[in-house]
């Protein structure tokens, strides 16, 4: 679940579910100030609690789409909850999921972000997207190295040291 401010069309805070980035699940027309992050997060948490009985336990920085920052809802049982505040990530990996046809950015095997607008063959673009996501999270990525994972599929590992 992503919370983002739409300065172009709606001029208010919007809540998106999962990969449904074309159509917001809810809009806060009464929240028109892009700096009212606390108010927007309180509104989104209320919407999620009322509609889906999801208790938001925090918010993590992320992206709705490349170049469009968002706040990602963290909730109990969320697989991203552990990556949202447990300290430094040991390894960032980029893999293509053929089932969902999406690129996944993993923080120590936990989902951090995904991108479903790039085909599997667009490795360079996927690496650029992942590097941007990491930069927005304050992580400097010097490039990506290729290796085979346990399923003989390719994965790309972020070079955080500049030594690869």
C-alpha positions in Angstrom: 0.0 0.0 0.0 1.5 3.3 -1.1 0.6 6.8 -0.1 1.7 9.6 -2.4 0.9 13.2 -3.1 -0.5 13.8 -6.6 0.6 17.4 -7.5 -0.3 17.0 -11.2 -3.9 15.8 -11.4 -5.8 15.4 -8.2 -3.7 17.8 -6.1 -4.3 15.7 -3.0 -3.0 12.6 -1.2 -3.8 9.3 -2.8 -3.6 5.7 -1.5 -2.7 2.9 -3.9 -3.0 -0.9 -3.3 -0.2 -3.3 -4.4 0.5 -3.0 -8.1 -2.6 -1.0 -9.0 -0.7 2.1 -9.8 -3.1 3.3 -12.6 -6.1 3.9 -10.3 -5.9 5.0 -6.7 -7.9 3.0 -4.1 -8.8 6.2 -2.2 -8.2 9.9 -2.4 -8.1 12.5 0.4 -9.5 15.5 -1.4 -9.6 17.4 1.9 -5.8 17.0 2.3 -4.3 19.4 -0.3 -1.1 20.3 1.4 1.9 18.2 0.2 3.7 18.9 3.4 0.9 17.4 5.6 2.5 14.0 5.7 1.3 13.3 9.2 -2.3 14.1 8.3 -2.1 12.0 5.2 -0.6 9.0 7.0 -3.3 9.2 9.7 -6.0 9.4 7.0 -4.5 6.4 5.1 -4.2 4.4 8.3 -7.9 5.1 9.1 -9.0 4.0 5.6 -7.0 0.8 5.8 -8.4 0.0 9.3 -12.0 0.7 8.3 -12.0 -1.0 4.9 -9.6 -3.9 5.5 -9.0 -4.1 9.2 -5.3 -3.5 8.6 -3.5 -1.9 11.5 -0.7 0.3 10.1 2.4 0.1 12.4 4.6 2.6 10.6 5.6 4.0 7.2 8.7 3.4 5.1 10.0 5.5 2.3 9.6 4.0 -1.1 8.3 4.6 -4.6 5.0 4.2 -6.3 6.7 4.4 -9.7 10.2 5.3 -10.6 10.7 9.0 -9.7 7.5 9.2 -7.8 8.2 9.0 -4.0 5.7 7.4 -1.7 5.2 6.2 1.8 4.7 2.5 2.1 2.4 1.2 4.8 4.0 -1.2 7.2 1.6 -3.5 9.2 1.7 -6.6 11.3 2.4 -9.6 9.2 3.8 -7.5 6.3 6.8 -9.1 4.8 8.4 -5.7 4.4 8.0 -4.8 8.0 11.3 -6.4 9.0 13.2 -4.5 6.3 11.6 -1.2 7.3 13.5 -0.7 10.5 15.8 -3.4 11.5 19.1 -1.7 10.8 21.4 -2.1 7.9 20.6 -4.4 5.0 23.3 -7.0 4.4 22.5 -7.5 0.7 20.2 -5.9 -1.9 19.2 -8.2 -4.7 17.2 -7.5 -8.0 15.4 -10.5 -9.5 12.7 -10.9 -12.2 9.6 -12.7 -11.1 8.3 -14.6 -14.1 5.0 -15.4 -12.4 4.0 -11.8 -11.8 6.2 -10.5 -14.7 7.7 -7.9 -12.4 11.2 -6.9 -11.2 11.6 -7.3 -7.4 14.1 -5.4 -5.3 14.8 -7.5 -2.2 16.4 -6.3 1.1 17.9 -9.4 2.7 15.3 -11.6 0.9 12.5 -9.4 2.0 10.5 -7.5 -0.6 11.4 -3.8 -0.7 10.0 -2.5 -4.1 8.7 -3.9 -7.4 8.3 -2.7 -10.9 5.9 -4.3 -13.3 6.3 -2.0 -16.3 9.6 -3.4 -17.5 9.9 -6.7 -19.3 12.4 -9.4 -18.2 14.8 -8.5 -21.0 15.2 -4.9 -19.8 18.0 -5.6 -17.4 19.8 -2.3 -17.7 16.6 -0.3 -17.1 15.7 -2.5 -14.1 19.1 -1.9 -12.6 18.7 1.8 -13.2 15.3 1.8 -11.5 16.7 -0.2 -8.5 19.6 2.1 -8.2 17.2 5.1 -8.0 15.1 3.3 -5.4 18.2 2.7 -3.3 19.3 6.3 -3.7 15.9 7.5 -2.5 16.4 5.3 0.5 19.8 6.8 1.2 21.8 3.8 -0.1 24.6 4.4 -2.5 24.8 1.7 -5.2 27.9 1.6 -7.4 26.5 -1.0 -9.8 25.1 -4.5 -10.1 26.9 -7.9 -10.4 25.3 -11.0 -11.9 25.1 -14.3 -10.2 22.9 -17.4 -10.4 20.6 -18.0 -7.5 19.6 -21.4 -6.1 17.0 -21.9 -8.8 19.5 -21.4 -11.7 17.9 -18.1 -12.5 19.9 -14.9 -12.7 19.8 -12.3 -10.0 21.7 -9.0 -9.7 23.4 -8.0 -6.4 24.0 -4.4 -5.6 27.6 -3.3 -5.2 27.6 -1.0 -2.2 31.3 -0.8 -1.8 32.5 0.2 -5.3 35.0 -2.6 -5.3 33.2 -5.0 -7.7 
